[in-house]
Amino acid sequence: MWCSTSCWLQCGANVTFRGGPVHIEYTFQYNIAGCPKDRYGLECNATCVCKNGARCNGFLGACECRPGWRGRVCDVPWPEVVIIATPGDSVSTYIGTNLTLTCVAPHIQVANMTWLYQAGHEEIDSNITHGVTPNNSINFQPVTESSNGRYTCIVKDIDGKDFSGTFVMNATECLPNYHGNVCSQVCDCQYGGTCGRWEGCVCTPGRHGDKCEDTCAPGTFGLNCSMTCYCQNEASCDPVNGTCICAAGQSGEFCQNIAENNSRTFVIVLATVVPTVIIVGCIAITIVTLKRQRRPRGQRNPETELTDADRESMALKEILSPWEVDKDDLHLGNMIGEGEFGHVVRGRLRIPEGYQVLVAAKSIRSDRMTASVVRDFDREMSILARIHEDKEGHPNVLKFYGAVTKSEPQYILVEYASNEDLRRFLWSLREDFKITGHKRVLERLGFAADVASGLSELARLKIVHRDIAARNVVISDRMVAKIADFGLSRDVYVSSAYARTNQGGEEELLPLKWMAVESLRDGVYTCESDVWSYGVLLWEIASFGEEPRYPGGPMHPDVCTLLELLRKGVRLQQPRNCPQHLYRIVRSCWIVDPSKRPTPGELVRKIKRLLPPRHADNPLNHDIHSLTSPSPPARHRDLPPPRLAIDAAAGPPP
């Protein structure tokens, strides 16, 4: 029997014993992968036709030719030069392993074979070896970083024609559980520590030592116990996250406040406030009663007959009335993005000033037209209209040009720019850093300041975004970061907190790893919970856009798992290249008590303090020097300060 996947077999029988008939079943599984040699197809009933040692695809039967052969069945001789890595190409990524590069030249009458080596990104070629042997090899015992570069095998046949093949070696990592300059030292980390190329064991917060076997000494905490506690009044601090553990009668983030006897003051305030509340309540009840008595009998109140959906629809129409765009003024072009629920089209919009502007037109996919998606789409339009009440908006919030709501499909029209979202932009900076070594930190922290400025404007308007993350920040063509994608936002102009809802049995998709403790636990969202999310975004900026992962937890934890980690004090670890000054700002966003987190305005001021120093006695002078100068590969702990940019330039599509 041959199966393309695992096969389950079940045998059953009715057996009669003296006590009566009994049904017996037995189930077992065959774990069979692929078809046997020279067979392919869904049921492995077709015969392969590949020749000259070619491998046959087990599903389609396509031939994978060996070097020197081409054609549908690999029967056509093909002169070429191929470099074969032994024991395998993947091994070359590990420093400290042995590797052999062999140059083979099938169907070529070799007159001369030459190896050329190009080190790193230099343009200087140096001969390694010469020979006339058809199989010429280079041995690395072991591979080192100095071995990296391009290896080209040039073969000249007896007629003087040249053939060549190239192998690129990029060995940058050690084998798992090894570290050091030549990857010869063993880590054997304990208590969840990870093995770093240069650092050895990188311990989880709260531990240190060569193998993470020791806990932090009093007064220290964090990654490798490298951070200092600032608790006052002899209060101790949590060795994992540095939270001050206040004794009885102490309060404040650093236990700096000593409780006083305020009972007399409380009694005086209570005696003053309670009568006032009672009097105001009585007046309100009297007014409502008189209004009801004045209404003629039988007269209907149209407001009470409207459903919540009707009221919401009427309010939305009133809000969007000044923003309605004539569809004749909108000229749509090519699609520039598509997500699970909508797509974005590039277009040109003629504005009242008489000229055209580039816009990104966002609409709902016809196959995703559910009640919750429509609700989020309408909410995004109303929130953008609220932010742009003065028509100008904010330089760090994506500019809103209007909406098309009187025809289908409906569109949200926002500014367009060719740059991508912040997360993808950080990825490109990461790749550039690997090649050039330039950290671009001033630029990255400039984006952080831009987002904090935009978040400050949302807090002023009492609007909660609920999804502050690098994927929802766009970069304008003038390199300014702007907050975008308000699909999960809420207008909390009246109430600063609200509960998560389940309307029509449809649960909203929530960005768990960016959510605050109170949002995960109670479904409560505030401007303070946006600050928590901003801390995760700042961590993304410091880590070149890495995916957040909490130590000791899975990559994609559920609500219960993530809550348990946060309750234990687990937080995202300090990224490599992130200095303590910046990580301290990040951590301040993750204080459990929302009232103790910094406001967006305070975050802007804190990041401004990381600007390059103008005075020699600035305490950040040493860090900034180390951040802006080339650093040895043995330590990557510093991150330079930012530039601040406030610009009204256009940003990319949402």
QUIFENHU-V342508 format. One record per pair of residues at least 4 apart in sequence whose ideal C-beta (glycine too) atoms are under 6 Angstrom apart, sorted by the first residue. I is the first residue (numbers start at 1). GAP is how many residues later the second one is. D is the distance in whole Angstrom. If there is no record, write none. Layout:
I:GAP:D / I:GAP:D
This chain:
2:33:6 / 2:42:4 / 3:4:4 / 3:29:5 / 4:38:6 / 6:23:6 / 6:25:5 / 7:23:4 / 8:21:5 / 9:19:6 / 10:17:5 / 11:15:5 / 12:13:4 / 13:11:5 / 14:7:6 / 14:9:5 / 15:7:5 / 15:9:6 / 16:5:5 / 17:5:6 / 34:24:4 / 35:4:4 / 35:5:5 / 35:9:4 / 35:23:5 / 38:10:5 / 39:5:5 / 40:6:5 / 40:8:6 / 40:16:6 / 40:18:5 / 40:21:4 / 41:4:5 / 41:5:4 / 46:15:6 / 48:8:4 / 49:24:5 / 50:4:4 / 50:6:5 / 50:13:4 / 50:23:6 / 50:24:6 / 51:22:5 / 51:23:5 / 51:24:5 / 52:17:5 / 52:22:5 / 53:13:5 / 54:9:4 / 54:10:6 / 54:11:5 / 54:12:6 / 54:20:4 / 55:9:4 / 56:5:6 / 57:4:6 / 57:5:4 / 63:10:6 / 63:11:5 / 65:4:4 / 65:9:4 / 67:15:4 / 67:39:6 / 68:10:6 / 68:38:3 / 68:39:5 / 69:5:4 / 69:9:6 / 70:6:5 / 70:8:4 / 71:4:5 / 71:5:4 / 77:30:5 / 79:28:4 / 79:29:5 / 81:24:5 / 81:72:6 / 81:74:5 / 81:82:5 / 81:83:6 / 81:84:4 / 82:22:5 / 82:83:5 / 83:18:6 / 83:20:6 / 83:70:6 / 83:82:5 / 83:84:4 / 84:18:5 / 85:4:5 / 85:7:6 / 85:16:6 / 86:14:5 / 87:4:6 / 91:6:5 / 91:8:6 / 92:7:5 / 92:77:5 / 92:79:6 / 93:78:6 / 93:80:6 / 94:79:6 / 94:81:5 / 95:48:6 / 95:76:5 / 95:79:6 / 95:88:4 / 96:46:5 / 96:86:6 / 96:87:4 / 97:45:6 / 97:46:6 / 98:43:5 / 98:44:6 / 99:41:4 / 99:44:5 / 100:37:5 / 100:39:5 / 101:37:5 / 101:50:6 / 101:66:6 / 102:33:6 / 102:35:4 / 103:33:5 / 103:50:4 / 104:31:6 / 105:5:5 / 105:29:6 / 105:50:5 / 108:47:6 / 108:49:5 / 109:48:5 / 109:49:5 / 110:24:5 / 110:45:6 / 111:45:5 / 111:46:6 / 111:47:5 / 112:20:6 / 112:44:4 / 113:18:5 / 113:23:5 / 113:42:5 / 114:16:6 / 114:40:5 / 115:13:4 / 115:14:5 / 115:38:6 / 116:9:5 / 116:36:4 / 117:9:5 / 117:11:5 / 117:32:6 / 117:34:6 / 118:7:6 / 118:31:5 / 118:32:4 / 119:30:4 / 120:29:6 / 131:5:5 / 140:7:6 / 143:4:5 / 143:28:5 / 147:22:6 / 148:21:5 / 148:22:6 / 148:23:6 / 150:16:6 / 150:18:5 / 151:16:5 / 152:12:6 / 152:14:5 / 153:12:5 / 154:10:5 / 155:8:5 / 156:6:6 / 157:4:5 / 174:4:4 / 174:5:6 / 174:9:3 / 174:23:6 / 177:10:5 / 177:18:5 / 178:5:5 / 179:6:5 / 179:8:6 / 179:16:6 / 179:18:6 / 179:21:5 / 180:4:5 / 180:5:4 / 187:8:4 / 187:13:6 / 187:14:5 / 188:23:6 / 189:4:3 / 189:6:6 / 189:12:4 / 189:22:6 / 189:23:5 / 190:21:5 / 190:22:5 / 190:23:6 / 191:16:5 / 191:21:5 / 192:12:5 / 192:360:6 / 193:8:4 / 193:10:5 / 193:19:4 / 194:8:5 / 196:6:5 / 198:436:5 / 201:10:6 / 201:11:5 / 203:4:4 / 203:5:5 / 203:9:4 / 203:21:5 / 204:347:5 / 205:17:5 / 205:18:6 / 205:35:4 / 206:10:6 / 206:33:4 / 206:34:4 / 207:5:5 / 207:8:6 / 208:6:5 / 208:16:5 / 208:17:4 / 209:4:5 / 209:5:4 / 216:4:5 / 216:5:6 / 216:9:4 / 216:23:4 / 219:10:5 / 220:5:4 / 221:6:5 / 221:8:6 / 221:16:6 / 221:18:5 / 221:21:4 / 222:4:6 / 222:5:4 / 223:350:5 / 223:351:5 / 229:8:4 / 229:13:6 / 230:24:5 / 231:4:4 / 231:6:5 / 231:13:4 / 231:23:5 / 231:24:5 / 232:22:5 / 232:23:6 / 232:24:5 / 233:17:6 / 233:22:5 / 235:9:5 / 235:11:5 / 235:20:4 / 236:9:5 / 237:5:5 / 237:7:5 / 238:5:4 / 238:331:5 / 240:329:4 / 241:328:4 / 241:330:5 / 244:10:5 / 244:11:5 / 246:4:4 / 246:9:4 / 249:10:4 / 250:5:4 / 251:6:4 / 252:4:4 / 252:5:4 / 253:343:5 / 262:4:6 / 269:4:6 / 270:4:6 / 295:4:6 / 306:4:4 / 306:5:5 / 316:62:6 / 316:66:6 / 319:63:5 / 319:66:5 / 320:61:6 / 320:83:6 / 323:62:6 / 323:79:5 / 323:80:5 / 325:77:4 / 325:79:5 / 327:77:6 / 327:80:6 / 329:21:4 / 330:17:6 / 330:19:5 / 331:16:6 / 331:17:5 / 332:13:5 / 332:15:4 / 333:13:5 / 333:14:6 / 334:12:6 / 335:8:6 / 335:10:5 / 336:8:5 / 336:10:5 / 336:317:6 / 337:7:4 / 337:316:6 / 338:5:4 / 341:27:5 / 341:32:5 / 342:20:6 / 342:21:6 / 342:22:5 / 342:23:6 / 344:16:5 / 344:18:5 / 344:309:5 / 345:16:5 / 347:12:5 / 347:14:5 / 348:8:5 / 349:8:6 / 349:10:5 / 349:52:6 / 349:64:6 / 350:6:5 / 351:6:6 / 358:58:4 / 359:42:6 / 359:54:5 / 359:57:5 / 360:54:5 / 360:56:4 / 360:293:3 / 361:50:4 / 361:52:6 / 362:50:4 / 362:292:6 / 363:46:4 / 363:48:5 / 364:5:6 / 364:9:6 / 364:13:6 / 368:5:5 / 371:133:5 / 372:134:4 / 376:111:4 / 380:106:5 / 380:107:5 / 381:22:5 / 381:31:6 / 383:103:4 / 383:106:5 / 384:16:4 / 387:6:6 / 387:10:6 / 388:5:4 / 388:12:5 / 393:4:6 / 393:6:5 / 394:63:4 / 395:251:5 / 395:252:6 / 395:253:4 / 396:54:5 / 396:57:5 / 396:58:3 / 396:86:5 / 397:57:5 / 397:85:6 / 397:86:5 / 398:16:5 / 398:84:5 / 398:86:4 / 398:253:6 / 399:16:4 / 400:14:6 / 401:12:4 / 402:11:5 / 403:9:5 / 404:6:6 / 404:7:4 / 405:5:5 / 415:235:4 / 415:236:6 / 416:237:6 / 417:59:5 / 417:60:4 / 417:233:5 / 417:234:5 / 417:235:5 / 419:56:4 / 419:233:5 / 420:4:4 / 420:5:6 / 420:232:6 / 421:50:6 / 421:53:5 / 422:48:4 / 422:51:4 / 423:47:4 / 423:48:5 / 423:122:5 / 425:50:5 / 426:118:5 / 426:119:3 / 427:118:5 / 429:11:5 / 430:114:4 / 432:4:6 / 433:6:6 / 440:4:6 / 441:4:6 / 441:198:5 / 441:199:4 / 442:200:5 / 442:201:4 / 444:97:5 / 445:197:3 / 446:196:5 / 446:197:4 / 446:198:6 / 446:199:5 / 447:34:4 / 448:90:6 / 448:93:5 / 448:159:6 / 449:155:6 / 449:158:5 / 449:193:6 / 449:195:5 / 450:30:6 / 450:31:4 / 451:22:6 / 451:30:5 / 452:148:5 / 452:151:4 / 452:152:5 / 453:151:6 / 454:29:4 / 455:79:6 / 455:145:4 / 456:144:4 / 456:145:5 / 458:5:5 / 458:7:6 / 459:68:4 / 459:141:5 / 462:30:5 / 462:31:5 / 463:28:6 / 464:26:5 / 464:28:5 / 464:61:5 / 464:63:6 / 464:66:6 / 465:24:5 / 465:65:5 / 466:22:4 / 466:23:6 / 466:59:5 / 467:5:6 / 467:21:5 / 467:44:5 / 468:62:5 / 468:65:4 / 468:66:5 / 468:69:6 / 469:45:5 / 469:68:6 / 470:67:6 / 470:70:4 / 472:12:6 / 472:13:4 / 473:8:5 / 473:10:6 / 474:8:5 / 474:10:5 / 474:177:4 / 474:178:4 / 475:6:6 / 476:4:4 / 476:173:4 / 476:174:5 / 476:175:4 / 478:169:5 / 478:171:4 / 480:165:5 / 480:167:4 / 480:169:5 / 482:169:4 / 484:170:4 / 485:169:5 / 492:4:5 / 496:30:5 / 497:27:5 / 497:29:5 / 499:24:5 / 500:23:3 / 502:5:6 / 512:50:6 / 513:35:5 / 514:19:5 / 514:22:5 / 515:4:4 / 515:5:5 / 516:13:4 / 516:16:4 / 517:4:6 / 517:49:5 / 517:75:6 / 518:4:5 / 518:6:5 / 519:6:6 / 519:10:5 / 520:39:6 / 520:43:5 / 525:4:5 / 528:66:4 / 528:69:5 / 531:58:5 / 531:66:5 / 532:57:6 / 534:55:6 / 535:51:5 / 535:54:3 / 535:55:5 / 536:12:6 / 538:48:5 / 539:33:5 / 539:47:5 / 540:5:6 / 542:33:5 / 542:36:4 / 543:32:4 / 548:24:6 / 549:6:6 / 550:15:5 / 550:20:5 / 551:19:6 / 551:22:6 / 553:4:5 / 553:8:6 / 553:12:5 / 557:4:4 / 557:5:4 / 565:5:4 / 571:19:6 / 574:4:5 / 574:9:5 / 576:60:5 / 577:59:5 / 577:62:5 / 578:4:5 / 578:5:5 / 578:61:5 / 579:44:5 / 579:59:5 / 579:60:5 / 580:4:6 / 582:57:6 / 585:21:5 / 588:10:5 / 589:8:6 / 591:5:5 / 591:6:5 / 598:4:4 / 598:5:5 / 607:35:6 / 610:31:4 / 610:32:6 / 611:30:5 / 612:12:6 / 612:29:6 / 613:5:3 / 613:7:6 / 613:8:5 / 620:4:5 / 624:17:6 / 626:12:5 / 627:11:5 / 627:13:3 / 628:12:5
